[in-house]
């Protein structure tokens, strides 16, 4: 049991689970577009997320962003370096427009973690900005890149999907913000700090309903998409009412981040058996 727990902890701590969650969102975009999935893009996104998240979690605290002293963190660092190599290999198989979009998202991700000037603050520590930057970058990787990869137009439906994805990520971030309420510095001015825990959950419920309603703004809309988004919204509202469970490490890190995986599963089942 101890070995299984160690493996599971590494799966969470090394950002493998969050990477699976992100590629599930990208996979959902391919399904919604009716386009075939590009394994090279999903592979690139998967390993890039591991590198990015592990750098934000562990690299910013390391000496010169590289040297770590903790043995467990060194193991994660080695895994991250290997993931970086894999990300480059997958990127080499992708079109130039994916490279351009990735550079823009990568710059924003770096500025999120690393200050532009030695005495300046990074974007992560600017009051109230953190969740919106994360939501934008996630939407970029899971909507913009798949749309570019499939040579689909950046049209009205793309804009609606991009905004919806940002809303979805914002909703999924709220349980993490509630969990971190006891540790976050007041200068961060997170939503739970500004609104309180109960009102933050209420905001999440409102955002979930908005997320569902703007589905009807799309020009091309199938009844299956409406039904599956309704199921997704029901799940989001349910987990937002979990209260004390949001302070649990495993509930937030595993079950909340598993929601996009479950959503992709529903899309797959709908296509296969619908």
C-alpha positions in Angstrom: 0.0 0.0 0.0 2.8 2.4 0.8 4.4 1.8 -2.6 1.0 2.4 -4.3 0.6 5.6 -2.3 4.1 6.8 -3.3 3.3 6.2 -7.0 0.0 8.0 -6.7 1.6 10.9 -4.9 4.3 11.2 -7.6 1.5 11.0 -10.3 -0.1 14.0 -8.6 3.0 15.9 -7.5 4.8 15.5 -10.9 1.8 17.1 -12.6 1.0 14.0 -14.6 -2.7 14.1 -13.6 -3.1 17.8 -14.5 -1.4 17.1 -17.9 -4.0 14.3 -18.5 -6.7 16.8 -17.6 -5.4 19.4 -20.1 -5.1 17.0 -23.0 -8.6 15.8 -22.2 -9.8 19.3 -22.8 -7.8 19.5 -26.0 -9.3 16.1 -27.0 -12.8 17.5 -26.2 -12.1 20.3 -28.6 -11.2 17.9 -31.4 -14.4 16.0 -30.7 -16.6 19.1 -30.7 -15.0 20.2 -34.0 -15.6 16.8 -35.6 -11.9 16.6 -36.4 -9.6 13.7 -36.1 -7.3 13.8 -33.1 -3.6 14.7 -33.7 -1.5 12.5 -31.4 1.5 14.7 -32.0 -0.3 17.8 -30.7 -1.7 15.9 -27.7 1.8 14.5 -26.9 3.3 18.0 -27.1 0.6 19.5 -24.9 0.9 16.7 -22.3 4.7 17.0 -21.8 4.6 20.8 -22.0 2.1 20.9 -19.2 4.3 18.7 -17.0 7.3 20.9 -17.7 5.4 24.2 -17.1 3.6 23.1 -14.0 6.6 21.6 -12.4 8.7 24.7 -13.1 6.0 26.9 -11.5 5.7 24.6 -8.5 9.3 23.8 -7.8 11.6 25.7 -10.2 10.7 29.2 -8.9 11.8 28.2 -5.4 15.1 26.6 -6.6 18.4 28.3 -6.7 18.7 30.1 -10.1 15.5 28.2 -11.0 17.4 25.0 -11.5 19.2 23.7 -8.4 17.0 21.9 -6.0 18.2 20.2 -2.7 15.2 18.0 -1.9 15.7 14.5 -3.2 12.0 14.0 -4.1 12.1 17.3 -6.0 15.2 16.2 -7.8 13.3 13.1 -9.0 10.5 15.3 -10.3 13.1 17.6 -11.9 14.7 14.7 -13.8 11.2 13.6 -14.9 10.6 17.2 -16.1 13.8 17.4 -18.1 12.8 14.1 -19.8 9.4 15.6 -20.5 10.9 18.7 -22.0 12.9 16.5 -24.4 9.7 14.6 -25.3 7.8 17.9 -25.8 10.5 19.1 -28.3 10.3 15.8 -30.2 6.5 16.2 -30.6 6.8 19.9 -31.4 9.1 19.1 -34.3 6.2 17.2 -36.0 3.8 20.2 -35.8 3.2 23.0 -38.2 4.9 26.5 -37.9 1.6 28.2 -36.8 1.5 25.9 -33.8 5.1 27.0 -33.0 4.1 30.7 -33.2 1.1 30.3 -30.9 3.1 28.2 -28.5 5.8 30.8 -28.2 3.1 33.4 -27.2 1.6 31.1 -24.6 5.0 30.1 -23.3 6.1 33.8 -22.8 2.9 34.4 -20.8 3.6 31.3 -18.8 7.2 32.3 -18.0 6.1 35.8 -17.0 3.5 34.2 -14.7 6.3 32.5 -12.8 9.4 34.6 -13.3 9.7 38.4 -12.7 10.7 40.4 -15.8 13.1 42.4 -13.6 15.1 41.3 -10.6 13.1 43.3 -8.1 9.8 43.1 -9.9 7.0 40.7 -9.1 5.9 38.0 -11.4 2.3 38.0 -12.8 1.4 35.2 -10.4 1.8 37.6 -7.5 -0.1 40.5 -9.0 -3.3 41.0 -7.1 -6.2 39.1 -8.7 -4.4 38.3 -12.0 -3.4 34.7 -11.3 -6.6 32.8 -12.2 -7.2 34.8 -15.4 -3.7 34.1 -16.7 -4.1 30.4 -16.0 -7.5 30.3 -17.7 -6.2 32.1 -20.8 -3.2 29.8 -21.1 -5.3 26.7 -20.6 -7.8 27.9 -23.2 -4.9 28.7 -25.6 -3.5 25.2 -25.3 -6.8 23.3 -25.4 -8.8 25.4 -27.9 -6.5 27.6 -30.0 -3.8 25.0 -30.7 -6.3 22.2 -31.7 -8.2 24.7 -34.0 -5.0 25.8 -35.6 -3.8 22.2 -36.0 -7.1 21.2 -37.7 -6.9 24.2 -40.0 -10.3 25.4 -38.8 -11.2 29.1 -39.0 -10.9 31.4 -36.0 -14.5 32.3 -36.3 -17.5 33.1 -34.0 -17.8 29.5 -32.8 -14.1 29.5 -32.0 -14.5 32.7 -29.9 -17.5 31.2 -28.0 -15.6 28.0 -27.4 -12.5 29.9 -26.2 -14.5 32.0 -23.8 -16.4 28.9 -22.5 -13.1 27.1 -21.9 -11.7 30.1 -19.9 -14.9 30.0 -17.8 -14.5 26.2 -17.3 -11.0 26.6 -16.1 -11.9 29.5 -13.8 -14.6 27.3 -12.2 -12.2 24.4 -11.8 -9.6 26.8 -10.2 -12.0 28.0 -7.5 -11.7 24.8 -5.3 -7.9 25.3 -5.4 -8.3 28.9 -4.4 -10.6 27.8 -1.5 -8.1 25.2 -0.4 -5.2 27.6 -0.5 -7.1 30.3 1.4 -5.3 29.4 4.6 -1.8 29.8 3.0 -2.2 32.5 0.4 -0.8 35.9 1.3 -3.4 38.6 1.6 -1.7 40.7 -1.1 -2.7 38.1 -3.7 -6.4 39.2 -3.3 -7.7 35.9 -4.5 -11.5 35.5 -5.0 -12.0 33.6 -1.7 -10.1 36.4 0.1 -12.3 39.0 -1.5 -15.6 37.2 -1.4 -15.3 34.6 1.3 -15.6 30.9 0.8 -19.4 30.7 0.6 -19.7 33.5 -1.9 -16.9 32.0 -4.0 -18.8 28.8 -4.3 -21.9 30.8 -5.2 -19.9 32.6 -7.9 -18.7 29.2 -9.2 -22.4 28.2 -9.5 -23.3 31.4 -11.4 -20.3 30.9 -13.7 -21.3 27.3 -14.4 -24.8 28.5 -15.5 -23.2 31.2 -17.7 -20.9 28.5 -19.1 -23.9 26.5 -20.1 -26.0 29.3 -21.4 -23.4 30.7 -23.9 -23.4 27.3 -25.6 -26.6 28.6 -27.4 -24.6 31.4 -28.9 -22.8 29.0 -31.2 -23.8 28.9 -34.9 -23.2 25.2 -35.2 -24.7 23.3 -32.3 -25.7 19.7 -31.8 -28.2 18.4 -29.3 -25.6 16.0 -27.9 -23.3 18.9 -27.1 -26.1 20.6 -25.2 -26.9 17.5 -23.2 -23.2 16.8 -22.3 -22.5 20.3 -21.3 -25.6 20.2 -19.0 -24.2 17.0 -17.4 -20.8 18.8 -17.0 -22.5 21.8 -15.4 -24.4 19.6 -13.0 -21.1 18.0 -11.9 -19.4 21.4 -11.5 -22.3 22.7 -9.3 -22.3 19.5 -7.2 -18.5 19.6 -6.4 -18.7 23.4 -5.6 -21.1 22.5 -2.7 -18.7 20.0 -1.2 -17.6 22.4 1.5 -14.9 21.0 3.8 -13.8 18.4 1.2 -12.3 21.3 -0.8 -9.6 21.6 1.9 -8.5 18.0 1.1 -5.4 17.6 -1.0 -6.5 14.5 -2.8 -10.1 15.7 -3.4 -8.9 18.9 -5.1 -5.8 17.6 -6.9 -7.4 14.4 -8.1 -11.1 14.6 -8.3 -11.5 18.2 -9.4 -8.8 17.8 -12.1 -10.5 14.5 -13.2 -13.6 16.4 -14.3 -12.3 17.2 -17.8 -11.2 13.6 -18.2 -14.7 12.5 -17.3 -16.1 15.0 -19.8 -13.9 13.6 -22.6 -15.2 10.1 -21.6 -18.8 11.3 -22.0 -18.0 12.8 -25.5 -16.3 9.5 -26.5 -19.3 7.4 -25.3 -21.7 9.8 -27.1 -19.8 9.5 -30.4 -19.4 5.7 -30.1 -22.9 4.7 -28.9 -25.0 7.8 -29.6 
